[in-house]
């Protein structure tokens, strides 16, 4: 009976998505498109405490169907506190606006967590989260900090086309598959800062086409395939540039290639002691200063058409294949002294 008093509760109990656009009889809203009066309609509002209670209160969680909690187009007020919770059903927020903080610290889930095309105004923290599946945050906007530090994800983590105004803290993150943080279908992912120190990524790590306004800290990271920091192109062939103020890859271990082609790094790229079993591809990159002292490269180190305004330090480095420094396609590598 209490469920009847809460918008969307009945549909969730039936295993359906609680679609607040249908409930409010409006077209779908875009939570990232600025203020819209329809977001303030009471028919669209649900509390964060109610969402949490669906997983943490036995009298409500016992009635969840296999589909879990699927909420579309809602404005969620207050915090969603799922710290230390055990989630045995999916949590899916699609085109929602979350005005409070979200906490999944020390939680465990054997189901999907998807926050898609949504806007989160408070901090999102999932530190030491254990997930048997994947985390999906694609096309969502985080107006505060996002932390998944010390978490263990048995699937993949999807942050494609995401925007994080504050810092993304993924220090000591463990991901069995791929960490997607780049552009998809012409999207423009943006991050304030990225911390990946000590992370272990079983598949590839992609920041292709991403913009990070401050530092990318990835010291001692381990990547199972390729690390992409390069510019990319959309389906129409238009370039989506990658830009990072500073990049730290000291003592990184990369089982495939390190791709930085076409990227802009006006500060510096520090890859001292890094190991790449494949190639280091920095063609057409624009880098303030690069250092790869005592680095090890398994095949080619390609700097063709690059601009290195502060030079390159390869003291003690070992390159098993070729070192490309010169002319390519009528454009040569440019070297400048610091001014």
N, C-alpha and C positions, 0 to 999 in steps of 0.2 A: 504493500500500500504506500509506503514512503516513497517508492520509486516513481509513483505517479506525479509526485510534487517536483521532480527534478527533470528539467528539459533533456530529452535524448535518452533518458535512463531506460525507458521501455524498449526502444529500438536496440540498444546495447544488449539488454536482457534476451532479446530474440536472436542475437547473433548478427544483427544488421549494423551498418554504419549509421551513426547519429548525424544526419546531414542537416545542419542548422540553416543552410540556404533554403532547403525545402520547407523547414519549419517556419521560417520567416517570410517565405514566398518572395524571395529576391534572387536575382542572378548571382552567380558565384562572385565572391569578393576576393581581391588581391590584398593580402595583409601587408605586403611590402610597398604598396603604391601610395603611401601617405594616409592622412586622416580621411576617413569616409564616415559620414553620419550614421550609416547603417550598422557600423561596428558597435555603436552605443545602444542599439535596441535591446531591450531586456529579453526579448525572445531569443537572442543570440548568446546570452551570457550563461556561463556555467562556472562553478568555483573550482579552483585547483584542489581544494580539500576533498571535493566529491570525486574527482578523477583519481586521487590517491586512494580514497576509501574503496574504490572498486577492486583494488588489489590487496589492500591491507586489512580490511574489515571482513571477517569470516562470513557474516550474514549477507554480504554483497558479492564477495569474490566466489562464493560457492555457486552462484547462479550465472557466472560468466560462461558463455558458449566458447567453443573452440576458436572462433574467429577473434576473440579477445575484445579489446576496446578500440573502436574506430570512430574518431570524431572528425567531422568535416565542417569548416567554416564557422567555428565557434570562437568567441572571445572568452578566454579562460582567465578569471581574475584570482588574485592571490597565488600563493606558492603551491607547487606540486612537490610534495616531500615524499620520496620513495627511498630514502636512505635505509640501508640494511634490509630492504624488502626482498622477498623471493617472488619473482614474477613468472607464472606458468602460463600466461596468455600474452598475446601481442599487445603492444601499445602503439597506436597509429594516430598521429595528428596530421591532418592534411588541410592546407590553406587555413590554418588557425592563427589566432593572435593570442600570445601568452603574455600577460602583463606582469606576472610575478616571476620568481626564481624557480628553477627546476633542479632537484637534487636526486641523483641516483648513486650517491656515494656508497661504496661497499655493498651494493645490491647484486643480486644474481638473477639472471634470466635465461630460460631455455627457449625463449620465443623472440620474435623480431621486435626491434624498437625502431620506428620510422617517424621522423618529424620532417615532413616534406612541404616545400612551398609555404612555409610558415614564418612568422616573425616572433622572436622571443625578446622581450624588453628587459628581462632580468637576467642574472647570471645563470649559466647552465653548468652543472658540475656532476660528473660521473666518474670520480676518482675511485680507483680500485674496484671498478665494476667488473663482473665476470659474466660474459655473454657467450652462450653456446652457439649463437648464430651471428648475425651481422648488425651493424649500426648504420642507419641511413638518415642523413641530414641534408640531402641534395636540394639545392635551390632555396634553402632557408636563410634567413637573416638573423644573426645574433647581435643584438645591440650592446651587449656587455661581453664579459669573458666567457670562453668555452673551455672546459677542462675535462680531458679523458686520461689524465696522467695515471700511471701505474695500473691501467686497466688491461684485461686480457680478453681479446675478442677472437673467437674461434673461426669466424667468417671473415668478412671484409668491413672496412669503414668507408662510407661514401659521404664526402663533403664537396662533391662536384658543384660548381656554380654557387657555392655558399659564400656568404659575406659575414665576417666576424669583425666587428668594430674594435673590440679589445684584443686580447691575446688568446691564441689557441695553444693550450698547454697539453702536449702529448708526450711529456717526458716519461721514459721507461715504459711506453705503451708496447704491448705485444699484440700483433695482428697476424693471424695464420695466413691470410691471403693478402689482398691488395689494399693500400690506403690511397683512395682517390681524393685529390684536393685541387684538381685542375679544371680546365674548361671543357664543357661538353655542349655540343650543338650551338656554339657561338656564345656561350655564357661567359661572364667575367667575374671569376672568383676573386675576392679581396679579403685580406687578413691584416690586422694591425701588427701583429708579431706572431711568429711560429716557433715553438720550442719542442724539439724532437730529440733532445740529448738522451742517448742510451736506449732509444727505441729499437725494436726488432720487428721488421716487416717481412713476412714470409714471401710475399710476391713483389710486385712493383710499387714504387712510391711516385705518384705523379703530382707535380705542381705546374704542369705545362699550361701556359697561358694565365697563370695566377699573378696577382699583384700583392706584394707584402710591403707595407709602408715602412716597417722597421726591420728587424733582424730575423733571419732564419737561423736558428741555433740547432744544429744536428750533429754535434760532436759525438763520436763513438756510436753512431747509428749503424745498424746492420740491415741491409736490403737484399732480399733473396733474388731479385731479378735486376731491373733497371731503375735508376733514380732520374726522373725527368724534372729538369728546371728550365726547360727550353720554351721558346715561343712556339705557337702552333697555328693552325689555320682552321677556319670553319668550313662548313659544307660547300660554301660558295668560293672558297679559296682566299678569303680575306684573312690577313694576319691578325692573330690575337697575341699581343706581346706579353712576355713574362718580365716582371720587374721586381727586384729585391734590393733593398738598401745595402744590406750586408749579409753574407752567407758564411757560416762556419761549418766545415765538414772535417774537422780535425779527427784523425784516427777512424774515419768512417770505413766500413767494409761493404763493398758493393759487388755482388756476384755477377752482375752484367755490366752494362754501360752507365756512365755518368753523362747525361745530356744537358748542356747549357747553351746550345746553339740559338743564336738570335736573342738571348736574354740581355737585359740591362741591369748591371750591378754597379751603381756609381760609387759605392764605398769600396769594399774589397771582398774577394773570395779567398777564404783561408782553408786549404785542403792539406795542410801539413800532416804527413804520416798516414794519409788516406790510401786505401787499396781498392783498385777497380780491376776485376778479373777480365773485363772487356775493354772498351775504348773510353777515352775522355773526349767528348765532342763539344768544342767551344767555338766552332766556326760562326762568324758574323756576330759574336757576342760583343757587348760594349761594357768593359769592366774597368773600374778605377784602378785596382791593383790586384794581382793574383799571386798567390804563393802556394806551392805544392812541394815543399821541402821534404825529402825522404819519402815521397809518395811512390807507390808502385802501380804501374799501368800494364795490364796484360797484353794489350795489342797497340792500337794507335792513339796518339795524342794529337788532336786536330785543332789548330788555331787559325786556319785559313780565313782570311777576310775579317779577323777579329780586330778590335780596337782596345788596346791595353794602355790606358793613360798613365798608369803608375808602374808599368813594367810587370815582369813575371820572374819569380824566383823558383828555380827548379834544383836548388842545391841538394845533392844526395839522392835525387829521384832516379828511379829505374823504369825505363820504358822498353818493354819487350819487343814492340813492333816499330812503327814509324812515327817520327815527329814531324808534323806538317806546320810550317811557320810562314810560308811564303805566298806567292801569287796564286790566285784561283779565280777563274771567271773574270779576268781583267781587273781584279781588285786585290790589293795586297794587304797583308797584316800591317797594322799601324802601331808604332811604339812612340810613346811620349814620356818625357821626364815630368816628375812632379813639379808643380809651379809654386 
